[in-house]
């Protein structure tokens, strides 16, 4: 059945200092997520707002050079500077140029780091599909091995904080891989809402893809396994969703599935770079590893852009995002999808 995309617009009327008393109007659009009911607000004029911070970007290359020597994730340091597993048959998992090892400061019972390139600093446009593919496959191998020794760790998390603006404490590119007895709150909310939707006789994710493809506004690309859309109700700026059709968990991905996703993800990184984005967050929203729930829920990855680093910059999380859970977005998903089709087409 068609998915309902609810939205409404309000007008904010003011007279700016340079208007000589004349009224100016800005439109703020409120959008409701069709699945969970959460709201976001869009005002494209906000991208033009002044910021009382330096405009020049920090030279990430200079920062990388300063941190390169003592980086624990660089090849010459990794075996002496990173912790080792005690529950698995190996101390660290190595596959080609990829390394998987425990997080020294975990926030889950099982929390690993996947270093997927030997290079200490790589701009987004230089990260290759092969590096992304091998990093994801190494992470999946760790999760499969972990499942054999702890069946209670049913819910996998694969995430990426790229560079400090996205929360990374280490410059060197790496994924975060977790496994818990329960899913993160946002994943739980989506699974629960998907099951409630399925009780009415349909799969929300299949209906979403059919509705988005028919409308064409936010539909970017449909491949063999992965469909790419921009989120109707974004959680962050330039948000993109990759939806794995008919699959509910990271554990169900084949090497071919990963390769297809990695190719398109690398193309997305090139788009981000071309538009001035240098930092991002990515999260796979995954169902449990031991049960197929694809009747109601599809595995999907959500990617959002983060502000470019400067000596002092304005964060994109304010009171509405952090405390009200209502993101404020400055680019429409429809404009974003149009730009993305040139890269993922």
N, C-alpha and C positions, 0 to 999 in steps of 0.2 A: 504494500500500500504506500501511497505517496507520503513523504515526510513533510511535516508542517514547519516552515521557517518563519517564526514569529518575530516581528520587529516593529518599532514605531519610532517616530522622529519628533523631537521637540526643538523649538527655536530659542536661542539665547540672544537677547536684544540688548546691545550696549552702544555707547558712543565712545570710540577709542580717542586717545589724546590728539591724534592727527586728523580727526574727522570734522573738526570745527562744529561740533554739536550734532552732526548728522548721525542717524541711527545705522548701525551695522548689525547684520544678523549672522550668527553661526549656527549650523545645524548639528545637533548631537543625536546620533542614532543608537537606540537601545536594542540589543539583540538577545533573544532567549535561546539557549542551547536546546535542540529538539529532544535530546536524550535525558540530560540530567536536570534541566530547568535553570541552570546557572545563567547569569547575565553578564554581558560585557557592554562597553560604550565605545563608540567610534566617532572621532572628530578629526578629520584629515588636516584641519587648520593647525592642530597642535604641533605638527611637524615644523611649523614656521616660528614657534614661540622662542623668544630670546632666552639664553641661558647664561647666567653670570659665572661662567667657568671658561678656562682657556679653550680656544678652538682647535689648537694644534694637537694632533695625536702624539702620544708617546711613541717613540721609536721602538717597536716591539723587537726589532732586530738587535738593538742595543741592549735591551733587557735580557734577551736570549743569550747574548754573548757574555753578559755578566753572570748569568746563572748556569751556564753550560758546564763549567769545570766541576762543580759539586753536585750536579744533577744526579739523583739516585736512579733515574730511569734511563740514563744513557748507557750504551753497551758496555763500556769499560767499568762502570760502577754497579751495574744492576745485581751482580751475584754477591756483592759484599755489602750493599746498602739497602737491600730489601728483605723483608721477612720471608719465612718459608711455611708451607703447609705442614700440619701434623696429622691430619685425618686422611689424607689422600696418599696414594702409592708413590707420589713424587713430591719433592720439595717445592719445585716451581714447574709450571708447565711451559715448555718451549716448543714452538712450531714455526720453523723458518725464522723470520725476523721478529716474531711475536713472543712476548713473555706474559704469563699470568701468574700472579703471586698475591698473598694476602695484603689487604690494606693495613698499614701500620696503625691507623687510627680508625677502626671500623665503627659503623653505626648500624650494623646488623650482625646476627649470629654468624652468618657466612658473608663475607664482604671481600671481594678480590679486586685487583686492578689489572687491566689488560693494556700493556704497552704495545702499540701496533706499528710503530715505525722506529728505526734507530736514530732518526734525525731529531735533534732537540727542539727545533722550531720549524714549523711548516705553515705558511699561509694557507688559507682554506683552498685557494685555487690550485695549490700544488699537491694536495692530498689525493692519492690515486685510488681508483676503484679496487685495485689489488690489495692495498693496505687496509682499506675498510673491510673488504671481504675476509681477509685473513684474520683481522682483529675480531670480527664478529664470530667467525668459525672457531677461533681459539676460545672465545668466551663461552660458546655453546658446548664445546668439549669439556670445559671446566664444570659447567652446570650438569652435564650428563654424568661426569665422574662423581660429582658431589651427591647427586641423587642416589647413587649406589650405596653411599655410606650414611646418608641421613634422609630417609624418606619423608620426614616431617617438613623438610624445607621444600615445600611444594610450589611456592610462588617466586618465579625468577624476575629479576630486574636487570636490564641492560641500559646504561645511561652514559651520556657524554656531556661533560662540562668543558667546553673549549676555551681556554685562556682565562685570566683572572676576572674579566667582567661577567663571566658565566659561573663563577664560583670555584674555578680551578686554582689550587694553591701551587701547582707545579706547571711550568710552561710546556714541558714535553707532552705531546699528544697521548692521551690514554682514555680508556673506557672505565666505567665503574660497573662491577658485576655483583649482584646481591642475590641471596635466596633466603626466604623467610617462611614461617608457618602461616602467615597471612599476607595479603597483598597490601601495598601502600593505599592510603585512604582514597586517593583519587581513582585508582584502579578498581578498588572495591566498589566505589560509587557507580562507576561505569558498568561493571559486571552485574551489579544488583539491578540497575535501571534497565540493562539489556534483557535480563531475565524477566522483569516485569513486562517489558514491551513484548517479549516472545509469548507471554501468556495470552496475548490477544491474537496470536496466530501467525506472527511474522518475525523475521530477523531484522532488527533495526539497521544493522550495518549493510545488509544487502539492499534494504529499502533505501538507505541513505545514498548508496552508490548509484542506484537506478534513478533516484530523484535528482541527484546532482548532475548525472550525465544528461538527463533529459533537459534540465534547465540550462546547462552549459556555462553558468556564471562563474563557478568556482572549480569546475572539473579541469584538471590539468592533463592527466595521462592515464591510460589503462593498458597495463602490460599483462603478461601471462598470469602472474601471481599477484602483483602489487598494483593498486590503483592509487593515484596521487590526486589530492584535492587540497584546496585551501579551506581552513576552518571557518564555518559560518559565524561562530562565536569564539574568536581567538582567545587563548590564554596569554599570548604575548605578541609582539610585533612581528610581522612577516611569518606568521605561523603556517606550517605546511604539515599535512597528514599523509602518511603512507599506510594504506590499509591492505592487509594480507587476506585475500579473498578465500573464505572457507577454512581458514586456519585460526586456532584460538590461542596457541601458546608458542613461545620461543622454541620449545622442545620439538615442535612439529616442522620446523624449517629444514629443508634439504639444502645441500651445497648449491644447487641450482637456484633455489629461492634467494639465498643470501647473495649470490652473484648478481642476480637481477636487481635486487635492492641496492647493492653497493654501486652499481653502474649509475643508477639514477641519483643516488645520494651524492656522488661525486659531481654530477652535473648541477645539482642544487647548490653545492658549495661554490661552484663557479659563479652561479647567479648571485649568491650572497656577496661574494667578493666584488663582483662588478658593480654592486649597488652600495658599496662602502661598508658592508658588514664584515667584521673580522672575528666575531665571537658568537657562540651559540650554545643552546642547551638542546639535548635530544633525549627522549625517553621512550622505550618500548612499553606499551600497556599490554601486559600478557596475562592470560588465564593460567590456571594451574598446569604443572607439567605432567600430572598423572591422569588427568581427565580431559576428554575432548568436549568443550562446551561451544563448539562452532555453530550449533543450532541457534544460539542466541548472541554470541559474542565473537568478534573478530580481533585477532592480534593487530595492533597498529602502532606506528611510531609517530610521535609528535615532535616537531622541530621548531624552535623559535629563535629569532635573532636577538642579540643583546647589544647594548650600547658600545660604540667604539671607545677604547681606552684613551683617556687624556690625563694630564697631571691631576685634574680634579674634574669629575664629570657628574652629570645629572643621571642618577639611576632611573631605570624605567619602572621600578616598584615604588609607589607612594602609598598613601593611606588606603586608597580604594583597592589597590591590588593586594597589599599585604594584610590589611585588617578587615576589609569588606569583601574580599574575594570577588571583585568586579574589575577586571582589567580595562584599562583605557588604551585604545588602539589608534594609531595615527596613519594607517594605510588600509584601505578597504580590501577585504579578501578577494573581491572581484578584480580590482586592479592588479593585485599580486598574482592571481592565476594567469592573467593575460601576459604578464612579464615572464612568468615561469615557463610557459609553453614554448618559448624560443629556445630554452635550455633543455627541457625534458621531452621535447616533441619527437 
